[in-house]
Amino acid sequence: MKQLLFILLFIGLISFTSCRDDFELEPSFGALEFSKDTVYLDTVFTNIGSSTYSFKVYNRRDQDISIPSIQLNHGESSNFRLNVDGVAGKTINDINILANDSIFVFVEVTADIQELSQDQLSFLYTDQINFDTGANRQQVELVSLVQDAHFLFPERFEDGSTETLSLGLDEEGQEIQIDGFILDDEHLTFTSGKPYVIYGFAGVPSGETLSIEAGARVHFHENSGIIVSRDASMRALGEVSADPELMENEIIFEGDRLEPEFSEVPGQWAAIWLTQGSTNHRFDHVTIKNSTVGILMDSNDGTDQPTLTLKNTQIYNSANVGLLARTAFIDAENVVINNSGQVSLNLSLGGRYNFRHCTFANYWRNGFRQFPAVLIENNLEAGEALFVADLVEANFSNCIIYGNESIELIFNKVDEAAFNYKFENCLLRFNDTSNRFVDNDLYDFENTDLFENIILNDEPLFLDAEVNQMIISNESPADAAGNATTANRVPFDILGKDRTQSPDLGAYQSILFEE
């Protein structure tokens, strides 16, 4: 009986406390504390929403308090948005904070620079959050930089459908379509004024050339990219800056999220796709980052000149492949590729390739990686079908191939097609600890017809490969190990530093690292 009375008393006590609605609340009295007195929302493009930023509001008192109002200073016309303790709005009333407790305030912004300023490419947009009013008012400042841009996107039709590009027919005869649009004449030259933001795939029409001028910035939304059609070309020609540390004249391709936390996130956009039959592509002083595939060079144009020429080009943080070439003809110098989810350089299905003073590395740490930094093949499996094509040549001179796996160079050869390659004055990571390839003639590093002046498995001493700082130390084994003839063909490194007197391997001349 006593136990039953105890249970009933306990239940009654719980009911009394849970139904209590007579908390004594004090006004805030201007005694709030904040984790930030100013919230800096990073740069956003006009009319594109920002990430969500937050700060905490503290009640340090021993008494529960109530904040009568929390509102943006610009009221309903503000381009900022608030969420306070789960309540969204631009004016929020009667927010309670328990004694010695806190609440979160979340802030976002979407602004139209045309409404803010008619003649500026960027505009510093500010507002304040007012906590309470009158003598008790406290404020937290809000600051964001709004950037104007050229926005290129597929047309949306009255029936709700969106403009698409055709990629031909699939195995069942069905048309393959992707969201995209054809660039018109006025958009076939990208300049260095406003950045460009692309939604969907921007198609370069047959017979035309897309020209990207020095200093241009091109940003892609999710699942977007550039696709160059048959008989069309792409020329992205940046310049080396007078101050190599600034690199303001290079061309940058990246995603459209400008917040720092997205600056090194792979897979934010799709690819630059140079399709079969496209021709005469040139990239110089270009950085491509955070894509799924950096460049897909699909076949060659059938001429005796390279279909794709790469100079002073960097490709970083590709979710799948940095440079994927299928039966391509590529001539490259001072190219750096690093941090790829699968392969940094995949020479697939044969082709012709010449790489001089290039750095191909892979220090991917975002998950398991089963492929090497460099994969060279003369065949391609597609379902049950096997396609083969001659690897006419794959020449690497004064290059570095390295990474955080034991073996960073793999050949995939079938006898039905030619397989020609030569590595000269290169530093390679090939540490065959399990002796898988000990009797495989493809990896006979003593065969000077295939490998000449090779440095095996010595750390190249990159500055910080995990964050794509691929310059090497002057104590690197790659220092002064280059072939002079090759260096004379590429007399300056990717930063414009002379290498003819003492050429190092890779795209960079070495430097003295500071302690």
Secondary structure, DSSP 4 states (H G I P E B T S, - for coil): -HHHHHHHHHHHHHHHHHT------EE-TT--EES-SEEEEEEEETT-----EEEEEEE-SSS-EEEEEEEETTGGG-SEEEEETTEEESEEEEEEE-TTEEEEEEEEE---HHHH-SS-SEEEEEEEEEES-GGG-EEEEEEEEEE--EEE---B-TTS-B-EEEEEE-TTSPEEEEEEEE--GGGSEE-SSS-EEE-SEEEEPTT-EEEE-TT-EEEE-TT-EEEE-TT-EEEEE----SSTTT-TTSEEEEES--SGGGTT-TTSB-EEEE-TT---EEEEEEEEESBSEEEEEES--SSSS-SEEEEEEEEEEESSEEEEEEEEEEEEEEEEEEEESSEEEEEEEEEEEEEES-EEEE---SS---S-SEEEESEEEETTEEEE--EEEEEEES-EEEESSSB-EEEE--TTS-B--EEEEEEE-B--TT-TTTT-GGG-TT-TTTEEEEEES----EEEGGGTEEEEBTTSTTTT-S-HHHHHHS-B-TTS-B-SSSPPSSSS--BPPP-
